Amino acid sequence: MDLAFTPEEQKFREDIRAWVADNLPKHISHKVHNALELTRDDMQTWAKILGKKGWLGYGWPKEFGGPGWTAIEKHLFEEECAMAGAPRIVPFGPVMVAPVIMAYGNKEQQQRLLPGIASGEVWWSQGYSEPGSGSDLASLRTKAERKGDKYIINGQKTWTTLGQYGDWMFNLVRTSNEGKPQTGISFIVLDMKSPGVTVRPIKLLDGGFEVNDVFFDNVEVPAENLIGEENKGWTYAKHLLSHERTNIADVNRAKRELERLKRIAKAEGVYDDLRFRDEIAKLEVDIVALEMLVLRVLSAATSGKNSLDIAGLLKIKGSEIQQRYTELMMLAGGAYSLPLIREAMEAGWQGDFPGGNPALAPLASNFFNYRKTTIYGGSNEVQRNIVAQTVLG
């Protein structure tokens, strides 16, 4: 595998870098570079800017309105956006459900659902995890009963990220109790404004409301919203989860946050501590190794080989790296990294005290929030079992 980019790919990178510099709002990039909380409007603004350019679905083939970029071009686009301080694209629509609709949806569903995703107008949410059914997703109990030309859905989903903003939601639901648990699951999309849908935010350790409980009480969903065949949803879910776990690796954000870690360490006077700098160096080596692994996956995808078997490994390493850089930032900041006063941060306080470092204010919040990364998208313990089975048989 040749890891050197071609002159054409370097030119592509330069073009992307110039376009992002001209179009990314400065107040949004400031928030991203300093790990400040992004509002719905911040995320939606960037999504619509990309949508207008035709790049929100940057991984889509041309036949569905995407740019038709190669795997390497997609990687370069992600890297340039991350390093410029662009918000991470909310993945539920363009990265997760869209490939399922393209692969398994019918023409009517594709024509009805994909344009709103591509433009950034429609915010999608994910309905997978349930109380007691997270890593063991096949045990889900939310039920969809077919009655004429409708499904009646009852049950609950949980940990629905940013579900409070959702317009539409894709769900795994149980349509049969016969055979293995996986064989009775279907994939259904629904309008979150439908009667009987209730969203209840869950307050997290950092004081935010990033995730939600979603309840379904006799929610009527048109049968035309079933994606693919009934009781084949587990197949579609695996297709989607392979994209999610690759996305969770998020090596480009790790590279950006590594630079932020170095800035904080230098500002706080700990960068000259050889032992601390050793920890930064070890982290940097692991990020480079993760990038090489991602490029191997992309290279396999380009050559037509199946690259999704190691998606779990990408998830494991990527999530652990994310936790490590938040921990090192906390160590670098020392006592100044501990305050977590959400009201003060919302009012604009960013370390406004003598000698204060503006980058320190949200460190505790980020540290708490990133405890989740080794759990969501399939816990790392489960992913290690999957990787072991794939490699060792």
C-alpha positions in Angstrom: 0.0 0.0 0.0 1.4 3.4 -1.0 0.6 6.0 1.6 2.0 8.9 -0.3 -0.7 11.2 -1.8 -0.6 11.8 -5.5 -0.1 15.4 -6.9 -3.8 15.3 -7.9 -4.8 14.3 -4.3 -2.6 17.1 -2.9 -4.3 19.6 -5.3 -7.7 18.3 -4.1 -6.6 18.9 -0.5 -5.5 22.4 -1.2 -8.8 23.2 -3.0 -10.8 21.8 0.0 -8.7 23.8 2.4 -9.3 27.0 0.5 -13.0 26.4 0.2 -13.5 25.6 3.9 -11.4 28.7 4.9 -13.7 30.9 2.8 -17.0 29.3 3.9 -16.7 28.1 7.5 -18.1 30.8 9.9 -15.4 32.1 12.2 -17.6 32.0 15.4 -18.3 28.3 14.8 -14.6 27.4 14.2 -13.7 29.3 17.4 -16.1 27.1 19.3 -14.8 23.9 17.8 -11.1 24.8 18.4 -11.8 25.5 22.1 -14.3 22.6 22.6 -17.2 25.0 23.4 -20.7 23.7 23.2 -22.3 23.9 19.7 -25.9 24.9 19.4 -28.4 23.2 17.0 -28.1 26.4 14.9 -24.3 26.1 14.7 -24.4 22.5 13.5 -27.3 23.1 11.2 -25.7 26.2 9.7 -22.6 24.2 8.7 -24.7 21.3 7.4 -26.7 23.6 5.2 -23.5 25.3 3.8 -22.2 21.8 2.9 -25.6 20.8 1.6 -25.7 23.8 -0.8 -22.3 22.9 -2.1 -23.4 19.2 -2.5 -20.9 18.0 0.1 -23.0 17.1 3.1 -23.3 13.7 1.5 -19.6 13.7 0.7 -19.4 9.9 0.8 -22.4 9.4 -1.5 -22.0 8.1 -5.1 -23.0 10.5 -8.0 -26.1 8.5 -8.8 -27.6 9.7 -5.5 -26.4 13.3 -5.7 -23.0 12.9 -4.1 -19.7 14.1 -5.4 -18.5 10.6 -6.1 -15.2 11.1 -4.4 -12.7 8.3 -4.0 -12.0 6.9 -0.5 -8.8 9.0 -0.2 -10.6 12.2 -1.3 -13.2 11.6 1.4 -10.5 11.2 4.0 -8.8 14.4 2.9 -12.1 16.3 3.0 -12.7 15.0 6.6 -9.2 16.0 7.6 -9.2 19.5 6.2 -12.6 20.2 7.8 -11.5 18.9 11.2 -8.2 20.8 11.2 -10.0 24.0 10.1 -12.4 23.7 13.1 -15.5 22.7 11.3 -18.2 20.9 13.4 -18.3 17.2 13.0 -21.1 16.3 10.6 -24.0 14.9 12.6 -23.8 11.4 11.2 -27.3 10.0 11.6 -28.6 11.2 8.3 -25.8 11.5 5.7 -23.4 8.9 7.1 -25.7 6.3 8.7 -29.3 6.0 7.5 -28.6 7.3 3.9 -26.4 4.3 2.9 -29.1 2.0 4.2 -31.8 3.8 2.2 -29.5 3.7 -0.9 -28.7 0.0 -0.5 -32.1 -1.4 0.7 -34.7 1.3 0.2 -37.0 1.4 -2.9 -37.0 4.2 -5.5 -39.9 6.0 -3.9 -38.1 6.0 -0.5 -34.9 7.2 -2.0 -36.6 10.0 -3.8 -38.6 11.0 -0.8 -36.0 10.8 2.0 -32.5 11.4 0.5 -33.0 15.1 -0.7 -33.7 16.4 2.8 -30.7 14.6 4.1 -28.4 15.9 1.4 -29.5 19.5 1.9 -29.2 19.4 5.7 -32.8 20.5 6.1 -33.9 17.3 7.9 -32.3 16.3 11.1 -32.3 12.5 11.7 -32.1 10.6 15.0 -31.1 7.0 15.7 -33.4 4.6 17.5 -31.3 1.5 18.4 -30.5 1.2 22.1 -33.2 0.5 24.7 -33.2 0.1 28.5 -31.5 -3.3 28.8 -30.7 -3.6 25.1 -27.5 -1.7 24.2 -24.5 -3.8 23.3 -26.9 -6.8 23.2 -29.0 -5.0 20.6 -30.8 -8.2 19.4 -32.7 -8.3 22.7 -34.7 -5.1 21.8 -38.4 -5.1 22.7 -39.9 -2.1 21.0 -42.8 -3.6 19.0 -44.2 -2.8 15.6 -47.5 -4.5 14.8 -48.8 -4.4 11.2 -52.4 -3.3 10.9 -53.5 -2.8 7.3 -51.4 -0.2 5.7 -49.8 1.0 9.0 -47.5 -0.2 11.8 -48.4 0.5 15.4 -45.3 1.1 17.4 -45.0 0.8 21.2 -41.8 0.8 23.3 -38.9 3.0 24.3 -35.5 3.9 22.9 -32.7 5.5 25.0 -29.4 7.3 24.7 -30.8 8.9 21.5 -28.1 11.5 20.8 -29.4 15.0 20.0 -32.9 13.5 19.7 -34.4 16.7 21.0 -33.6 18.2 17.6 -34.8 15.3 15.5 -37.3 15.6 12.6 -37.1 12.0 11.5 -35.9 8.9 13.2 -34.7 5.4 12.0 -35.6 2.6 14.3 -35.0 -1.1 14.9 -38.3 -2.6 16.0 -39.5 -6.2 16.7 -42.0 -7.5 14.2 -41.7 -11.2 15.1 -40.9 -13.3 18.1 -40.2 -16.5 16.1 -36.8 -18.0 15.7 -33.6 -16.3 16.7 -34.0 -12.7 18.2 -32.1 -11.3 15.2 -34.6 -12.7 12.7 -37.6 -10.8 14.0 -36.3 -7.3 13.7 -37.3 -4.7 11.1 -36.0 -1.3 10.1 -38.6 1.5 10.1 -38.3 5.3 9.7 -40.8 7.7 11.2 -41.6 11.3 11.6 -40.8 12.4 15.2 -43.7 14.8 15.2 -46.1 11.8 14.9 -48.7 11.6 17.7 -47.5 9.3 20.5 -43.8 10.2 20.2 -42.4 11.7 23.4 -38.8 12.9 23.8 -37.4 13.3 27.3 -33.8 14.7 27.7 -31.4 12.9 30.0 -29.1 15.2 32.1 -25.5 14.1 31.9 -22.5 14.5 34.3 -21.4 17.6 32.5 -24.8 19.2 33.0 -25.8 19.0 29.3 -28.7 17.2 27.6 -27.0 15.5 24.7 -29.0 12.3 24.9 -32.6 11.4 25.4 -35.3 8.8 26.1 -37.8 8.5 23.3 -41.2 6.8 24.0 -43.6 5.4 21.5 -47.2 5.1 22.6 -49.4 3.6 19.8 -47.5 5.6 17.2 -49.0 5.0 13.7 -46.4 4.7 11.0 -47.3 4.2 7.3 -46.2 0.7 6.1 -44.4 2.5 3.2 -41.8 3.6 5.8 -40.5 0.0 6.2 -37.1 -0.1 4.7 -36.4 -3.3 2.8 -38.2 -6.5 3.9 -39.9 -7.2 7.2 -37.8 -9.1 9.7 -34.6 -8.4 7.7 -33.7 -5.3 9.8 -30.7 -7.0 11.5 -28.9 -7.2 8.1 -29.5 -3.5 7.5 -28.5 -2.7 11.1 -25.1 -4.4 10.6 -24.6 -2.4 7.4 -25.3 0.8 9.2 -23.2 -0.1 12.3 -20.1 -0.7 10.2 -20.4 2.9 9.0 -21.0 4.1 12.5 -18.0 2.4 14.0 -15.7 3.6 11.3 -17.0 7.1 11.9 -16.5 6.8 15.6 -12.7 6.3 15.1 -12.7 10.0 14.1 -8.9 10.1 13.5 -9.1 13.6 12.1 -10.6 15.1 15.2 -7.9 13.3 17.2 -5.2 15.0 15.2 -6.9 18.4 15.8 -7.2 17.8 19.5 -3.6 16.6 19.7 -2.6 20.1 18.6 -4.9 21.6 21.2 -3.3 19.5 23.9 0.1 20.7 22.9 -1.1 24.4 23.0 -2.5 23.8 26.5 0.6 22.0 27.7 2.8 24.9 26.4 0.6 27.6 27.9 0.5 25.9 31.3 4.3 25.2 31.4 4.2 21.4 31.4 5.4 20.8 27.9 9.0 21.0 29.1 8.3 18.1 31.5 9.9 15.2 29.8 7.6 12.6 31.3 4.5 14.6 30.3 5.9 15.1 26.8 6.5 11.3 26.6 2.8 10.8 27.2 2.0 13.3 24.4 4.5 11.5 22.1 2.9 8.1 22.8 -0.5 9.5 22.1 0.8 11.0 18.8 2.2 7.6 17.8 -1.1 5.9 18.4 -3.0 8.6 16.4 -0.6 8.1 13.5 -1.1 4.3 13.8 -4.8 4.8 13.8 -4.6 6.9 10.7 -2.5 4.2 8.9 -5.2 1.7 9.8 -8.0 4.0 8.5 -6.0 4.4 5.3 -5.6 0.7 5.0 -9.4 0.4 5.3 -9.8 3.1 2.6 -7.3 1.4 0.4 -9.2 -1.9 0.7 -12.5 -0.2 -0.1 -10.9 1.4 -3.2 -9.7 -2.0 -4.5 -13.1 -3.6 -3.9 -12.1 -5.7 -0.9 -14.3 -6.0 2.1 -12.9 -3.5 4.6 -15.7 -3.5 7.2 -14.6 -6.6 9.2 -12.1 -4.4 11.2 -14.6 -1.6 11.9 -14.7 -2.8 15.5 -11.0 -2.4 15.8 -11.2 1.2 14.5 -13.9 1.9 17.1 -11.8 0.4 20.0 -8.7 2.4 19.2 -10.4 5.6 18.2 -12.6 5.8 21.4 -9.6 5.0 23.7 -7.5 7.7 22.0 -10.4 10.2 22.5 -10.4 9.5 26.2 -6.7 9.7 26.5 -6.4 13.2 25.1 -9.1 14.5 27.3 -7.3 13.0 30.3 -4.0 14.6 29.3 -5.6 18.0 28.8 -7.0 17.7 32.4 -3.5 16.9 33.6 -2.0 19.8 31.7 -4.5 22.2 33.1 -4.1 21.1 36.6 -6.4 22.8 39.1 -7.6 25.3 36.5 -9.2 22.4 34.5 -11.5 21.4 37.3 -14.2 24.1 37.5 -17.4 23.0 35.7 -19.8 25.9 36.1 -22.1 25.6 33.1 -24.0 28.8 33.9 -20.7 30.8 33.8 -19.6 29.1 30.5 -23.0 29.8 28.9 -22.6 33.5 29.9 -19.3 33.7 28.1 -16.7 33.0 30.8 -13.7 31.4 29.2 -11.0 31.6 31.9 -11.3 35.4 32.3 -9.0 35.7 35.3 -5.4 37.0 35.6 -3.2 34.5 33.6 -6.3 32.5 32.6 -6.1 30.3 29.6 -9.3 30.4 27.6 -8.9 26.9 26.3 -9.2 25.5 29.9 -12.8 26.4 30.7 -14.5 23.3 29.2 -11.9 20.6 30.1 -13.9 19.0 32.9 -17.0 19.0 30.7 -15.2 17.2 27.9 -13.5 14.8 30.2 -16.9 13.7 31.7 -18.6 13.5 28.3 -15.9 11.3 26.7 -16.4 8.6 29.2 -19.1 7.4 26.9 -16.9 6.7 23.9 -15.9 3.2 24.9 -19.6 2.2 25.4 -21.7 3.7 22.6 -21.7 2.1 19.1 -21.2 -1.3 20.8 -19.0 -1.4 23.9 -15.3 -2.0 23.4 -15.5 -5.3 25.3 -18.1 -6.6 22.8 -16.0 -5.2 19.9 -12.9 -7.1 21.1 -15.0 -10.3 21.0 -16.1 -9.5 17.4 -12.6 -8.7 16.3 -11.3 -11.9 17.9 -13.9 -14.0 16.1 -13.2 -12.3 12.8 -9.4 -12.7 13.1 -9.1 -16.1 14.9 -12.3 -17.7 13.7 
